[in-house]
Amino acid sequence: MKIIISPAKQMKRDTDEPGYTQMPVFLREAEQLMEYLRGLSCEALKKLLCTNERIAALNFERYRTMDLMRDPSPALLSYDGIQYKYMAPQVFDRSCFAYVEKHLRILSGFYGILRPLDGVVPYRLEMQAKLKTGFCTSLYDFWGGRLYSELTKEDKVILNLASGEYSRAIEKYLKPGVSYVTCTFGQWEDGKIKEKGVYVKMARGEMVRFMAENAIEKTGDVKYFNRLGYSYKDGLSTKTNYVFLK
């Protein structure tokens, strides 16, 4: 089983143990994107990233001086969003790190797909960025089916904890024989399920921690997840969508 999650916009360098153990699978492709982004003006980068002046300037400088091989830190410890705070990999024990290294994969607009201990440097490039170049019409076009192929070369079971922006890069290529289960975290309001962004991110991070601490090997066993007030709802769930409500 492989678990897919989204990256976070905020990043940091983390040099604590464990350190990175290998470089990303699609390092050459990341270098190609880096060279293109390095050639953009600060204003063009600001428009591409849909961000403010401060963040555009930060990332303009990042790309200008970027060296993918210089002082990388492990991917799982480098992202700093809500999902990662609730996952809290900084306090994982060895068995949890072994579990996520085997099962967890982070989808990335810049690196493609990452194992938890792949070495990365801070960047900003969302999968939905409107990147149109001589070599691609979008990042979905750039990555094509490569992420799906890498994800399924050893496992044919995928647990989706990623946002729609990132899971779209996988779902387009799903083939018969691959089990693909999405987890929905919501609240029952006005006769329907409502998903609230912050709470969903919290639950996704907590789900990864739950799976790592309990060494979950089968998608069906995630139904026992009961943290942050969530519980599995059999009557609202299907074989491909597990629903958890507060």
C-alpha positions in Angstrom: 0.0 0.0 0.0 1.1 3.5 -0.8 -0.3 6.6 1.0 -0.3 9.8 -1.0 -0.4 13.3 0.6 0.1 16.9 -0.6 3.1 19.0 0.1 2.8 22.3 2.1 3.5 25.8 0.8 5.7 26.7 3.7 9.1 25.0 3.9 12.1 25.0 6.2 15.5 23.3 6.3 15.7 20.5 8.9 19.1 19.1 9.7 18.1 17.0 12.7 18.2 13.2 12.6 17.3 11.4 10.6 19.0 13.0 7.7 18.1 12.5 4.1 19.0 9.0 2.7 18.7 9.5 -1.0 17.9 12.1 -3.7 14.4 12.3 -5.4 13.6 9.9 -8.2 12.9 12.7 -10.6 15.8 15.0 -9.8 16.6 15.6 -13.5 13.1 16.8 -14.1 13.3 19.1 -11.0 16.5 20.5 -12.5 14.7 21.3 -15.7 12.0 23.1 -13.9 14.5 24.9 -11.7 16.4 26.2 -14.8 13.2 27.5 -16.3 12.0 29.2 -13.1 15.4 30.7 -12.6 15.0 32.6 -15.9 11.8 34.3 -14.9 11.7 37.9 -13.6 10.5 38.5 -10.1 7.2 39.9 -11.5 6.7 36.9 -13.7 7.3 34.5 -10.9 4.9 36.4 -8.7 2.2 36.0 -11.3 3.0 32.3 -11.8 2.9 31.6 -8.0 -0.2 33.8 -7.4 1.5 35.3 -4.4 2.4 38.6 -2.8 5.6 40.7 -3.3 7.4 39.3 -0.2 6.9 35.6 -1.0 7.7 36.3 -4.7 11.0 38.0 -3.7 11.9 35.1 -1.4 11.3 32.5 -4.1 13.0 34.6 -6.8 16.1 34.5 -4.6 15.7 30.8 -3.9 15.6 29.9 -7.5 18.4 32.3 -8.4 20.8 30.6 -6.0 19.3 27.1 -5.9 21.5 24.0 -5.9 19.5 20.8 -5.5 22.5 19.0 -4.2 23.6 21.5 -1.6 22.5 20.9 2.0 19.2 19.1 1.3 17.0 18.0 4.2 14.5 15.1 4.4 11.3 15.9 2.6 8.9 14.9 5.5 10.7 17.2 7.9 11.0 20.1 5.4 7.3 20.9 4.9 5.7 23.1 7.6 2.0 23.2 7.0 -0.9 22.3 9.2 -1.0 18.7 8.0 2.7 18.2 8.9 2.3 19.8 12.3 -0.4 17.3 13.2 1.6 14.4 11.7 4.5 15.6 13.9 7.2 13.5 12.2 9.9 15.3 14.3 8.9 13.0 17.2 8.5 9.8 15.2 10.4 6.8 16.5 12.4 4.6 14.2 9.6 2.2 13.5 7.4 5.1 12.4 10.1 6.4 10.1 10.5 2.9 8.7 6.8 2.7 8.1 6.4 6.0 6.3 9.6 5.5 4.2 8.0 2.3 2.9 4.4 3.5 2.5 4.2 7.3 2.3 4.7 9.4 -0.8 4.5 13.2 -1.1 3.3 14.5 -4.4 5.0 17.7 -5.6 4.7 20.1 -8.5 8.5 20.6 -8.4 9.9 17.2 -7.4 7.1 15.1 -8.8 7.0 12.4 -6.1 9.0 12.2 -2.9 9.8 9.5 -0.3 9.9 10.9 3.2 13.7 10.8 3.5 14.5 12.1 0.0 16.7 15.2 0.2 15.0 18.4 -0.8 15.6 22.2 -0.7 13.0 24.8 -0.1 11.0 25.8 -3.2 7.5 27.0 -4.1 5.6 25.6 -7.0 2.1 24.3 -6.7 0.8 21.6 -9.1 -2.0 23.8 -10.4 0.4 26.7 -11.3 -0.3 27.9 -14.8 3.1 26.9 -16.2 3.2 27.2 -20.0 6.6 26.7 -21.5 8.2 25.3 -24.7 8.3 21.9 -23.0 4.8 21.7 -21.3 1.4 23.3 -21.2 1.0 22.8 -17.4 2.6 20.8 -14.6 0.0 18.1 -15.1 1.2 17.9 -18.7 4.9 18.0 -17.6 4.6 15.1 -15.2 2.1 13.1 -17.3 1.8 9.5 -16.2 5.2 9.3 -14.6 4.0 9.9 -11.0 1.4 7.2 -11.3 3.9 4.7 -12.8 6.4 5.4 -10.0 3.7 5.1 -7.4 2.3 1.7 -8.7 5.5 0.0 -9.8 5.6 -2.0 -6.6 2.1 -1.6 -5.0 -1.3 -1.7 -6.6 -3.1 -0.3 -3.5 -3.3 3.5 -3.0 -4.8 5.4 0.0 -5.5 8.9 -1.1 -5.0 11.6 1.6 -4.0 14.3 -0.9 -6.0 17.3 -2.0 -7.8 17.4 -5.3 -5.0 19.5 -6.8 -2.5 16.8 -6.3 -4.6 13.6 -6.5 -5.7 14.7 -10.0 -2.1 14.0 -11.1 -2.7 10.3 -10.2 -6.4 9.7 -10.8 -6.3 10.5 -14.5 -4.1 7.5 -15.1 -5.8 4.9 -12.8 -6.0 1.5 -14.4 -8.0 -1.7 -13.7 -6.4 -3.8 -11.0 -5.3 -0.8 -8.9 -7.2 -0.2 -5.7 -7.7 3.5 -5.0 -9.4 4.6 -1.8 -9.9 8.2 -0.8 -10.6 9.4 2.8 -13.1 12.1 3.3 -13.1 14.1 6.6 -16.1 16.2 7.3 -19.0 17.3 9.4 -22.7 16.6 8.9 -24.5 19.9 8.3 -27.8 20.7 6.7 -28.2 17.1 5.5 -24.9 16.8 3.8 -21.2 16.3 4.4 -19.2 19.5 4.6 -15.4 19.5 4.5 -13.6 22.4 6.1 -10.1 23.0 4.8 -8.1 23.5 8.1 -9.8 20.5 9.8 -9.3 18.3 6.8 -5.5 19.1 6.8 -5.4 18.3 10.5 -7.2 15.0 10.0 -4.9 13.9 7.1 -1.8 14.5 9.2 -3.3 12.8 12.2 -4.3 9.8 10.0 -0.7 9.4 8.8 0.5 9.4 12.4 -2.2 6.9 13.3 -1.2 4.6 10.5 2.5 4.8 11.3 2.0 4.2 15.0 -0.2 1.2 14.4 1.7 -0.2 11.4 -1.4 -0.3 9.2 -0.9 -2.5 6.2 -4.5 -2.8 4.8 -6.7 0.1 3.8 -9.7 -1.4 5.6 -7.9 -1.0 8.9 -7.9 2.8 8.7 -11.6 2.6 9.5 -10.5 2.3 13.1 -9.2 5.9 13.0 -10.9 7.8 15.8 -8.7 10.8 16.6 -9.7 14.5 16.6 -13.3 13.5 17.2 -13.7 11.6 13.9 -15.2 8.2 13.4 -15.8 6.1 10.4 -19.4 6.2 8.9 -20.2 2.9 7.2 -23.5 4.1 5.8 -21.9 7.1 4.0 -18.8 5.2 2.8 -18.2 3.2 -0.3 -15.4 0.8 -1.4 -13.5 3.7 -2.8 -14.4 6.5 -0.4 -14.1 6.1 3.4 -16.1 8.8 5.2 -15.1 10.1 8.6 -17.2 12.6 10.5 -16.8 14.6 13.6 
